[in-house]
Amino acid sequence: MTGAPPNSAFRDEELLADVICRLIGDARHVAVGNASPIPATAALLARMRGNGRPYVSLLQSRKHNFFTDGGRELFDCAGQGRIDVFFLSGGEIDGEGNVNLVGIGDHDKPKVRFPGSFGAAYLYYVVPKVILFRTEHSRRTLVPKVDFISAPGTSPANVHRTGGPIALVTNRCLFLFDRDRRRFCLASVHPGQTVAEVLDNTGFDFDRPADIPTTAPPAPQTLRQMREIVAPELAEVYPQFAAAVFGIDRSR
Amino acid sequence: MPVIAATLEEALAAVTDGCALAVAREVSGVAMAATRALIRRGVKRLHLIALPTSSLQADLLIGAGCVETLETSAVSLGEFGPAPRFTAAMLAGAIRMKDATCPALHAAFQAAEKGVPFAPLRGLIGSDVLAHRPDWKTIDNPFGADDPIVLLPAIKPDVALFHAPMADRAGNVWIGRQRELLTMAHAAAKTIVTVESLHGGDLLADPLVAAGILPGFYVEAVAVAPRGAAPLPLPDRYPADLDHLAEYARLAATAEGFARYLEQHVHDRRAA
């Protein structure tokens, strides 16, 4: 991304973490699952700004994780409505908010295999604000229809569903999800990107208001907070990411 | 009484060809030294159940041809990318995959520890995870009205295997707050634990410590394996060996590289 003056230059990851931090809003408990360094950055930033609110649970962390009843406690918490925000990605995400974390082709002998569904087939239903994120915004990842539904974006009225997607954050833009209409709406386009590029690289149809703003870049203070306070905490769980994005030496 | 085994091989006798073997997630204490011993022995046709996910352990066992069926929610090397031997085996149709979701595995193990045949779970309805699990059933909540809910059969593994910081001579194992290890051991017919070291006293004597103990009652065998989780981390004891994991990801990208890794780190006992 380009267009930022040199004295406030920021990395894509910092912009996305800032966008996600704003989406978290006011929450009591934010949980972050596997392979989610950018959402983890956003959640720790939100906690720092809120002087300890929200509670943040990084699933793979020893330090940023207060659970004492094993791996099931997170899911039991979510089932009771004790988790307000969670994050999901997907090998494929479609325009109805369905996510595919399993693969493409025949399930038993696929053409492409992803790691698996993790907690998605449960948490997507019971966490009120699920923020989807995908750092590769392309027709390969944002597809008309996912090949395997790890978790559906919406459910019929009789299915117990207290949660679901609220937004999709990519390296190109921010979409908001309308659960009633089962569609994404383009909310803002990141600096250096255009609506035309978003259209070219999105495999699904989405709503486009007449006027689509540019995503606000992270404020200098936000960048300082991320780099100086959040990044060293992140290194415990995401050493490679913290080293690559924030220059945190993993041996410290 | 639990056996304090003299060798890993002796402790692992209950892990027979074709058995249902439950193993722990990466952050709970993975018995990697024991896994290498199983590969050296050439265990076959395992029904591997990873509660609820796996990384290097499942990838190694699959690559070494030890696994017939895999039941888990995800296999990945985390920051080091996809699990290459798992991925290759799936693309080749070489293993049977029972895709799950994390809380489904936790719930199915909890059903087994309660001695009941199934556990209900929210979510799942409308997913292809459910569509590919004919062993999972959807019923109408008998206490509600038009409220479909999924039932999962209990998972009763033949053997649970994990690594922990310490055990005493009565086989009481200190697991700290990695409490899914308790559930796993309660659910399994037999539990085998490798530990960093043996504790001279009685781990149940101090109530502060006792809360973090798996009682020896559930334990079949204990073996001492210093750094037995490495190159994976052991909570509060040592971190992951990132250089080793990076080398694994690089080598295991090809079948030839994986064979070289096995030769260097599994079959060469000095390196293991």
Interface residues (C-beta under 8 A of the other chain):
Chain A: N34 A35 Q60 R62 F67 T68 D69 G70 G71 R72 F75 D76 G79 L101 V102 G103 H107 D108 K109 P110 K111 R113 F114 P115 G116 S117 F118 G119 A120 A121 Y122 L123 Y124 Y125 V126 F148 I149 S150 A151 P152 S155 P156 N158 V159 H160 Y238 P239 Q240 F241 R250
Chain B: R25 E26 V27 S28 L51 P52 T53 T72 S73 A74 V75 S76 G78 E79 F80 P82 A83 F86 T87 M90 L91 A92 G93 R96 M97 D99 A100 T101 C102 P103 A104 H106 A107 Q110 L121 R122 G123 L124 I125 G126 S127 D128 V129 L130 H132 D146 D147 P148 I149 R177 Q178 R179 E180 L181 L182 T183 P235 D236 L242
